Amino acid sequence: MADRVCAGPCNRHARAAWAAFLRERDAHADAVDRWVADGARGEPPPEPVVPVLSWRPGEPLHCSRCRGTCRRALLVCDELAASLAARPGVVKAQTRWSRVKGTRPHGSMSREAEIVHTLTGELLALRRDVGERLGLADHPPAGRSGVVRSRSVTWLVDKLDQVLALKGLTVRSAVEDPDKLVELGPVEWALAWESKLRRLVDDEPGSTPARCPSCGRRQLEWRPRAGYYVCAECGHHVSEQETMELVTEEAGT
């Protein structure tokens, strides 16, 4: 089953539920061992209930929804990074103790610039990894300018179906903690950066009055790690664009 399901975040909740069941099953096996060791008196420990889960299949590794999610997140990251980089920020001046004698003092990068610099570096590392694994004669440009970032996003988006078909492709990222790198799948990586940049530029999707197209309830909640509004009632996924269309359609009726 694990070899056929989508490797992206659309199956995250199902994976968490299955992992919880496996932990409960191991705990049950230990409890049965203790029960037998104590003479098997009374009723045996109750078995955990096997969860009924719905898995989205991979095509071949990622489903069409996760491919669309990754494509949108990459493009949004480029836009948000450009917005963040345009902010003046607070630049820390260099002291006489932190520079080589005889050199002209200069300021260090602002916090905003450092974040965009880190994102661009990870983007270029992903591009190099993908180019090598696909056997492409690609030479990422030097530097980490906005032009380099945008061209690398375009390069990845153009080849995204091939990128998301590569087994074991991950990105070592500092998106969660600059001092602690984590390995993320490409879709999760793009979503993590989108979520972080949205918070920094105050562009997080808010609540929506849209009705869920599946159950009709107004219980759609934005889930950053999914990149979708998710219905708290039935679990249906609705994109940000779809919620705006649903609200507009309902207002016009």
C-alpha positions in Angstrom: 0.0 0.0 0.0 2.7 2.5 0.9 4.4 2.0 -2.5 1.3 3.0 -4.4 0.0 6.0 -2.4 0.9 9.6 -3.1 4.1 10.6 -1.3 2.9 14.2 -0.8 1.1 16.0 2.0 -2.4 15.0 0.8 -1.9 11.7 2.7 -0.4 13.3 5.8 -3.4 12.8 8.0 -3.8 9.2 6.9 -0.1 8.5 7.5 -0.4 10.0 11.0 -3.5 7.9 11.8 -1.8 4.8 10.5 1.4 5.5 12.5 -0.7 5.9 15.6 -2.4 2.6 15.0 1.0 0.9 14.6 2.1 2.3 17.9 -1.1 1.1 19.5 -0.6 -2.3 18.0 3.0 -2.6 19.4 1.7 -1.4 22.8 -1.0 -4.1 22.6 1.5 -6.8 21.8 3.5 -5.8 24.9 0.4 -5.8 27.0 -0.5 -9.3 25.8 3.0 -10.5 26.7 2.6 -9.1 30.2 -0.9 -10.7 30.5 0.5 -14.1 29.4 3.5 -13.7 31.8 1.0 -13.0 34.7 -0.8 -16.3 34.0 -3.3 -15.1 31.4 -5.9 -14.5 34.0 -9.1 -12.6 33.1 -9.8 -11.1 29.7 -6.9 -10.3 27.3 -6.1 -6.7 26.5 -8.5 -5.3 23.9 -7.0 -5.1 20.4 -6.7 -1.6 18.8 -9.3 -0.7 16.2 -7.9 -0.7 12.7 -8.6 2.8 11.2 -10.6 3.1 8.0 -8.4 5.4 5.8 -8.7 6.9 2.4 -5.4 7.1 0.5 -4.8 9.1 -2.7 -2.7 7.2 -5.2 0.5 8.5 -6.6 0.9 9.2 -10.3 3.6 7.7 -10.1 4.8 9.2 -6.8 2.7 12.3 -6.4 -0.9 12.8 -7.3 -2.1 15.6 -9.5 -3.3 17.6 -6.5 0.1 17.6 -4.9 1.8 18.5 -8.2 -0.6 21.5 -8.5 0.0 22.4 -4.8 3.8 22.4 -5.4 3.6 24.4 -8.6 1.4 27.0 -6.9 3.6 27.1 -3.8 6.8 27.7 -5.8 5.3 30.6 -7.7 3.8 32.1 -4.6 7.2 31.8 -2.8 8.9 33.7 -5.6 6.3 36.5 -5.3 6.4 36.7 -1.5 10.2 36.6 -1.5 10.3 39.5 -3.9 7.9 41.4 -1.6 10.0 40.6 1.5 13.2 41.6 -0.2 11.8 44.9 -1.1 11.3 45.9 2.5 14.0 48.1 4.0 14.6 45.9 7.0 17.0 46.7 9.9 20.6 46.4 8.9 23.1 45.8 11.6 26.2 48.0 11.3 29.6 46.4 11.4 31.7 47.3 14.4 35.4 48.0 14.4 35.9 44.7 16.2 34.2 42.6 13.5 36.1 43.8 10.4 39.7 43.4 9.1 41.9 46.4 9.9 42.1 48.8 7.0 38.9 47.7 5.3 35.8 49.9 4.8 33.0 49.2 7.3 29.7 47.8 5.9 26.5 46.6 7.3 25.4 43.0 7.5 22.3 41.7 5.7 18.9 42.5 7.3 16.8 39.6 8.7 14.5 39.8 5.6 17.5 39.6 3.3 18.9 36.7 5.1 15.7 34.7 4.9 15.4 35.4 1.1 19.1 34.5 0.7 18.5 31.2 2.5 15.5 30.4 0.4 17.4 31.1 -2.8 20.3 29.0 -1.8 18.0 26.0 -1.1 16.3 26.6 -4.4 19.6 26.5 -6.2 20.7 23.3 -4.4 17.4 21.6 -5.4 17.9 22.7 -9.0 21.4 21.3 -9.0 20.3 18.0 -7.5 17.4 17.7 -10.0 19.7 18.6 -12.9 22.2 15.9 -11.9 19.6 13.2 -11.3 17.8 13.9 -14.6 21.1 14.0 -16.5 20.5 17.6 -17.7 23.3 19.9 -18.9 22.1 22.6 -16.6 24.4 25.2 -15.0 22.6 27.2 -12.3 23.6 30.9 -12.5 25.9 32.3 -9.9 24.7 34.6 -7.1 21.4 34.7 -5.3 19.7 37.7 -6.8 15.9 38.0 -7.4 16.5 37.2 -11.1 18.3 34.0 -10.3 15.6 33.0 -7.8 12.8 33.7 -10.3 14.5 31.9 -13.2 15.2 28.8 -10.9 11.5 28.7 -9.9 10.5 28.8 -13.6 13.0 26.1 -14.4 11.6 23.8 -11.6 8.0 24.5 -12.5 8.6 23.7 -16.2 10.1 20.3 -15.2 7.9 19.7 -12.2 6.3 16.4 -13.4 9.8 15.0 -13.9 11.0 16.4 -10.6 8.2 14.9 -8.5 8.7 11.5 -10.2 12.3 11.2 -8.7 12.4 8.7 -5.9 13.9 9.9 -2.6 14.2 13.5 -3.6 14.5 15.7 -0.5 15.7 19.2 0.4 17.9 19.9 3.4 16.3 23.0 4.7 16.6 25.7 7.4 13.0 26.8 6.9 12.0 25.7 10.5 15.2 26.6 12.3 18.3 28.3 10.9 20.5 26.3 13.2 19.0 22.9 12.5 18.6 21.5 9.0 15.7 19.1 8.3 15.1 17.0 5.2 11.7 17.7 3.5 10.1 16.3 0.4 9.8 18.9 -2.4 6.1 19.5 -1.9 6.4 19.9 1.9 9.5 22.1 1.4 7.6 24.5 -1.0 4.6 24.6 1.4 6.8 25.2 4.4 8.5 28.2 2.8 5.2 29.5 1.5 3.7 29.4 5.0 6.8 31.1 6.5 6.9 33.9 3.9 3.1 34.4 4.2 3.5 35.0 8.0 6.4 37.4 7.4 4.5 39.6 4.9 1.2 39.2 6.7 -0.5 37.4 3.8 -1.9 34.3 5.4 -5.3 33.2 4.2 -8.0 34.0 6.8 -11.3 32.4 7.5 -13.7 31.9 4.7 -17.6 31.9 4.6 -17.5 29.5 1.7 -19.5 26.3 1.9 -17.8 23.0 1.5 -18.7 21.8 -2.0 -18.8 18.2 -0.7 -21.0 18.5 2.5 -22.3 22.1 2.3 -21.1 23.1 5.7 -19.3 26.3 6.4 -16.4 24.7 8.2 -13.5 25.3 5.8 -10.2 25.9 7.7 -6.9 26.9 6.1 -4.2 24.3 6.6 -0.7 25.6 5.8 0.9 22.2 5.7 -1.7 21.1 3.1 -1.8 24.3 1.1 -5.6 24.0 1.1 -8.7 24.9 3.0 -9.9 21.6 4.6 -13.4 20.9 5.8 -13.6 20.1 9.5 -16.7 18.1 8.8 -15.9 15.8 5.9 -12.1 16.5 5.2 -12.7 17.8 1.7 -9.8 19.9 0.3 -10.6 23.3 -1.4 -8.0 25.6 -2.8 -7.8 29.3 -2.0 -9.0 30.3 -5.5 -11.9 27.9 -5.3 -13.1 29.4 -2.0 -13.2 32.9 -3.5 -15.1 31.5 -6.5 -17.6 29.7 -4.2 -18.2 32.9 -2.2 -18.7 35.0 -5.4 -21.0 32.4 -6.8 -23.1 32.2 -3.7 -23.3 36.0 -3.4 -24.6 36.3 -7.0 -27.4 33.8 -6.5 
